[in-house]
Every structure is written in C-alpha cells, then in structure tokens.
Amino acid sequence: MNRHMQYLASQAAAGKLSRRDFLGKAAALGFTAVSANLLLSTAAKAAGPQKGGTIRLGLQGGSTTDSLDPALVTNTVGLMVTRLWGETLVELADDGGIEGKLAESYEASADAKTWTFKLRSGVTYSNGQSVTADDVVKTMERHSGEDTKSGALGIMRGIKDVRAEGDSVVFELDSPNADLPYLLADYHLIIQPNGGNDDPAAAIGTGPYIMKSSDMGVRFVAEKNPNYWGDLGNADTVEIIVINDDTARVAALQSGQVDVIDRVPPRTAKLVDRAPNITVHSTSAAGHYVFIMHCNTAPFDNNDVRMALKYGINRQEMVDKILNGYGTVGNDTPINASYPMYTELEQRQFDPDKAMHHLKKAGHDGSILLRTSDNSFPGAPDASALFQQSLSSAGIQLDVKREPNDGYWSEVWNAKPFCTSYWGGRPTQDQMFTTAYLSTADWNDTRFNNEQFDQMLVAARGELDVAKRTQMYADMSTILRDEGGLICPMFNDFVEATTDKVDGFVEGIPGQVLMNGYAASKLWVKA
Amino acid sequence: MSPIVKLLAQRIALSLLLLLLISIVIFAGTIVLPGDVAQSILGQSATPEALANLRAELGVNDPPVQRYFAWLFGAMQGDLGTALTSGQDIAQALSSRFWNTLFLAFWAAVVAVPLAIFLGLLAVRFKDRWPDKMISAVTLASISIPEFLIGYVLMYFIAVQLRWFPSVAMVNDNMSLFEKLNAIALPIAVLTLVVLAHMMRMTRAAILNVMQSAYIETAELKGLNAFQVIYRHAFPNAIAPIVNVVMLNLAYLVVGVVVIEVVFVYPGMGQYLVDHVSKRDVPVVQACGLIFAAVYIGLNMIADIVAILSNPRLRHPK
C-alpha cells in the first residue's frame, strides 16, 4: 500500500494527478491529510525542478545610472540581469571546477600559453543569428581594447592574441597561465553578436531568458528563451525589482511581494528566519572586510608596527558583533577555504602582549590614525571602534576618523595609509593575488612590494602540477600573513532569503552571490 | 493698465528672473563640487587607463561659462542633454519619472488638502475643546516623527501583518489606475500624515485671526450659525494665507519625497536624482535641480497670484 502511495505522490508531484485527487485517494487508502501532504512535498522535492510560473527577486545594488552593457556591470543587479540574457564561454561548476557554456570543450598546450576553446554548435542568439567564432574574438577585443571601459580589462591584459580557427577560438598568452578558463568565466565577458560593437546594451545573447523590459535601477522583466540550448531556466518569467533599502527589501519578502532577496542584514537575519514561510540561506564566501595599511608609508613601513596591529585585533569578536555570526574569522590573508588549492595556516589569535612587544620593538610613539566610513563595509565604524578598544588593552592608541561615504573610494581608499575597506572574492588565488598584492597591480591597496612574492606568483601561474602549486600558494599566503599590509579579521557570508513559494536553493559555488548569479534560472516555483 | 494686471506681470517676471538666477547657482554649484565623475562612475574598480578613457569621452574640460550658456539655451528648448553615466537622453528619461512623481504628489494632495482644511475648520469650530486638542495633538505628532519611520511602521502593520496594501510601490505603464492607486496607497498615507499638520494649523490660525474681526461679530449677531459664519465670511478672507501654505506643501510633495521614494521603491524623480548625485552625473543633477526649482517657484507664484486675486482691494481699484 505504501508503494502505491508513493507512486500516487510522484504522479501528483509531476502534475499528472491533481492535488485534490491525490488527497482523496490517499484518504481512501487510510492516510491522514497531514502525512499525505508531507509525502507530497517530499515527492515534489525529489521530482526536481518544476517548470513555469514567475520568480520575483528583490535585489540590492541597482542604480538608475546602470547600463545593460555587460562591460559596465558593477553590481549584483547587473550580474543577475546579465546572467539572464547572456552567457560566457565557460562557467564555474558547483564543484569549483570549470564547465563549458558557449564553449563545449577546451584544451591547453603543454606550456599553458596557448588555449583552444571549441564552440558549441547550433547555438543562436535571441535575435536568431548563429554564434560564430568571430563573435567571440570581437567580444574579447572589445573588452581589451585601448579605449575600453570594461571591468574585465584587468584580467584581459595577459592575453596577447585571440583568433578564430574554424569553430574554435585560440588564445595566445604572454606568459603561461593555468587559470585562463577561470578568467574567461568573468561575468563581463558575455559573448555578443559582433562582439557587442554595434549596440553593446542591446541585451542580445544566448542566455536562458530574453529581456522584455529593462528599467534601470527599478525593474527588469525577462521571459523564457524558447530556443535556449541548455536546460537552465525553470520559471517562465523572471522579474527583478531593485530594492536598495534593507528594511523595505525584507518587508517585500515578508509580505510576499518578492520570492527571493539578497543581503539580508545580519543584525535581523535570525528574526527574519523565524517566520514560518521564510528560509534564510547563509553561503560562506571569499569576500572579506579589511583594514589596510600602506607598507611604504610611516609608521606602517615598519613590519613590527603592522604585526602589533595584527595581534591587537580580536577577530572572533568582530565576527560575533559585526557579522552577527554570519561569517568566519580571517587570518590576515585574502585566501580562505572557498579557494581551490587552499592550505590552512596557523590561525593568528588576539594577543595584547605580543602586540605590545612588537610596538615596543618598532619604537613607535603616539597614536595611529584609522579612516573609516559607512560604505567601506557594513558596520565599518563599529568595527573600527572595536579595534580601538582591543588595541587600547595592548596600550596602543588608535584614533578613528569618520570620512563621508561620498568620495570614499576616490579620496581615501587606495590613497590614505590606513583605512577600512572590503574585497569581494576571486575564483582563484592567482586572480586575488594578481589583482591586489602583486607589486605592480593597479589595486595594490596595501602598497605591498615583495620581490619573492611576485616571482612565486608568476611561477605558480605556469605550474600545472597541482601539489607544487598548492604549496606555492600556501607559502605566499604565509608571506602575506606575516609581512603584508592587510589586516583581515573576517570573511562575510552572503545572507540571502527565499519564501516557501520557491524551491531549489543550494549553496552552489562557495564565495559566489545568489547561487553564482544563477538563482533566477535555477530556482523553481513550487506547483 | 489696471494695477492687478501690472502686479501679475511683475510677479511672473520676478519668478522668471529668480529661475534664471537659480540656474546660475545650480550650474556653479555642480561645477565646484569636489570629486570626479569618471571615478564615481567606475567606483572601486577604476583602473587609471579606464579613468583616463572615460574622462576624455565625457569632455569635462571645456570652459564653464561656455558650458553654462550651451546648457541654458538647450534647457530653454527642452533639451537637457544626455546623461554621462548611461548616455540616455535626460529629458526623455526624466519625463516618465517626473510624471510618476506628479502622480504620487497629485493623489497625496487630493487626500491631504481637503482633509487638512476640513480638520482646520473643525478645530476652529470646536476651539479649545477636545476635538481641537485631539486634532492638533495627532497631526503635530505625525509631523514630528521622521517620515521614514512612519513609512516603516505602516509597512510593518499594513503590508506585512495585515497584507492590505503592498510594501513596494512599484508602478508601470501596464497597470490600471486602480492597480496603481493600490500600489501607492502606503506612500500616500505617509505623505498625508507628513503634510497634514502644517496646512491644518495654518488654516486654523488664519481663520481664527479673521474671527476676531468686527464683521464676524455682525454675522453672528444677524443669526448665522457657527459653520455658516466660518464658511461664508471667515474662510474667503483667510484664503490667501491658506493657499500659501497649501502651495508650499504641494511643492514639498513634489520635491521633498526622496526618502519616501527610496523606502517604498517608488520610481520617481527623487530616487533618480539621488542615484545620479552619487555618480556625479552633473547634467542630470542640473536638470533635476532646474525642474525642482521651477516647480517650487511656479507653485509659489500661483500662491501669490491667488492672494492678489482674492484681495478685494486689488480686484476693485478706486
């Protein structure tokens, strides 16, 4: 009889039997309504994604000044919209590896300097045109040209030449790079007809959805692309509403106006989770909140001053009070367990005695000035006050100067010697180090200049032996931890929430927001 | 020329002059603002190359005076330029936002103005008794609470708990009037609470002032009841100050609703302006500033004109 019930439940979940009929038959077989309903919901989950319906997302970070041009995307809303209509060559897989999107397969030469990506055949854009290797070449050129404004310019620098060969695209690199596929998974590098040179903001791509209306910073509506080659996209319609105000976003979820929200404020996340129809999801991430010192500016040019400050911070207290537990402690390197090839280093603890010892050794006298602002990371002024207290127990005086949000990124960050900031994660160690810790990096915001570190970075990039490479990254992290200008007290989780109208939320790739930006097409509306 | 036409012409000319002066202030103000457009557009992710490329493209290096006149003549012809950040035509992008803002302001005014005047009359009728005191207490309390807090409180009780109206006031062209009104019910309620007290108190004060006059006593002596006295004799003579404060509040409903728009995610001009201020999109900020100034001056001009027209000494010169 039980097996018969399970059969009925799977039929009902698949939509072949109405819920009412199912409950009627279950009652006839002697099941109570409660147990029958339970069986049905289990079957629904096992039955996998449901097709159809509308998913509505309320997201933070959009602005009326945004553009649909993928080169200019800077925020979560832009990322989510781009993921709807467009696709990159390759994408991060849930296991941290790489999976093909528009490229079916790829291979590297033995020296990792020449890479060949074979395109998937028969894929068309939403305007009906076929995807050609030439489009890919033009796309890459648009993002790396002299006059480009693309956010992907930095990662395109090491590419010497891109050319089409039949239905393949060949990348020639300046120097070996085993991580090229990770770089090409960057969300700016959406393949567009003619590289997007004709109309970069036309939103014509190969994605699972087609944009129906785009009101920048307000609302986006997309409908299922009937000709999509893959199996992404469960809902028929996706609606993205920009709700920048935290309270308004949570209220919209609670009142059922949206099904998914991002950035639930950690302070209230536990309260939100208490509602019976809402689930809060916490995804461990590679993003981190930091205090950055310029290694070339007094007094931070003395490593003992840097060490004193690193020993004078109470990391666990920061995670508890600033992130309300939605995060993990940092270890003064930008790398955590979200990265492939991660090696755990010995955790640095809060130690006022050592802090005092290092400061004495440095012979530094007087107070140290820290600049902070509300937008450098959520709770930055509070975190600065905590830092001030923990340092004072080591006899170090920290002065905190509150700077205006406006202009913080141009006047303070990467300009003043000691300030608060944040970093988003990168998919690989190489990218994180190249972006911010290589002595010649544009965003070397700690002014870190270490020849040995630079050499190891280049060597590791061309190293195809994973064990050797892992060791190299561990050594580099150790150098940063013990000599760098980065004080990294905490890695912040992404805290997101869904209502019980939708199902299918999985953590996905560590360190990525909203299921690596695919929440809109991978979630489904429950039948 | 009759003095009234002369007065009106003077009033309008003065308003235009004021608008011109304000356009200079707006232009000069946005020029001397610190910060860099290119840096603000690219944010934390700006590289020196990208910055240089963007700055060259934006052409922010022409002399200011030349840019002012080009901008002014363009604005007079309805051409507000293009947004630096998105490259969109500002006049086109602004018009739908402006209509949304007017839509919200209009319906808020439809609720708030009659309610405020009615409550004001009621307060006069029951002066110093419990209705008067209660009306004053409630309206003054609601004006004293920050508007975003009133917004959150209403959102929590009416949208989340009772689910009567939506918490997100999202309107678009595909919605019927009823759907739109349903969507903006909460912002209308908040705006009404915010502007009610000012208008109500002014109505009460203006009418009470008139009530001291000898002709009111005459009206009472000839046997009119209290409401008739207020309605027929006191109110017409109190119109000028009332219209003044009503116009001031209407202007507030148009130009001062930024916070409400953000809290309720209403796609109006306030949100549009704030986004562009934070990105240093100067042409958009100038255009918004100009429109806000024009609305403010225009409504105040109307208030003055009504005051002139309602003054019998000006309507009937000797």
Interface residues (C-beta under 8 A of the other chain):
Chain A: G58 S63 T64 T65 D66 S67 T74 E146 D147 T148 K149 S150 G151 L153 G154 S213 D215 M216 G217 V218 R219 I241 V242 I243 N244 D245 T247 A248 A251 A252 Q254 S255 G256 Q257 V258 D406 G407 W409 S410 E411 W413 D442 W443
Chain B: P34 G35 D36 Q39 S40 I41 L42 G43 Q44 S45 A46 T47 P48 E49 A50 N53 L54 E57 A83 T85 S86 G87 A93 Y152 M155 Y156 A159 V160 R163 P166 S167 V168 M170 N172 V262 V263 F264 V265 P267 Q271 Y272 D275 H276 S278 K279 D281
